Amino acid sequence: MTRLHMVRHGPTHAKTMVGWSDLPADLSDTAAVARLSAHLPGGALVISSDLIRAVDTASAVETGRTRLPHDEALREIHFGDWELRAFAEIEAEDPERIRAYWEQPGDVRPPNGESWNDVCARVDAAIDRLIAANTGRDLIVVAHFGVILTQVQRASRLSAEEAFGHRIDNLSVTELTHAATGWTVGRINHLP
């Protein structure tokens, strides 16, 4: 049995679509970071996406835990040409595609970006590798909204539309357990 404690990085305060852009996290709410770190299991291994907002959040909650190398496969959704653009701006330019992307996630992709199915395949493979290499351990995975939702969808056997109905706040924890019998879902979007 392997327990995943999936943590969303600290806020960037960007009002645009932020995927692979390397924006820093605001970790100035030290009380929230301390509560999060205290909530996470002490003997867990810590891994993060290679984007600075996840790396810095992982460093803030690491506190004596063993750190694994960053993994670029745990990056947020690649928004391609939509990256760092406001939803309203994209909607004015390509309303059908952006609505389909969020309302009917699956094979629709932003120009030069990833579809939801692409993201799920990338993240599922990364999580499978992580579990295989660390079976029986607690793992703290510091990543992004989309990454966490891929695993909520997978573990809960939800449709993409149902998964997108979940809120994943910054500095929240989503708890998933993988065993030989399958997945168990604990708390989603828990704010310690």
Secondary structure, DSSP 4 states (H G I P E B T S, - for coil): -EEEEEEEPPP---SS--SSS-PPP----HHHHHHHHHHS-TT-EEEE-SSHHHHHHHHHHHTT-EEPPP-GGGPPP--GGGTT--HHHHHHH-HHHHHHHHHS-SS---TTS--HHHHHHHHHHHHHHHHHHTTTSEEEEEE-HHHHHHHHHHHHT--HHHHTTS---TT-EEEEEEETTEEEE--SSB--
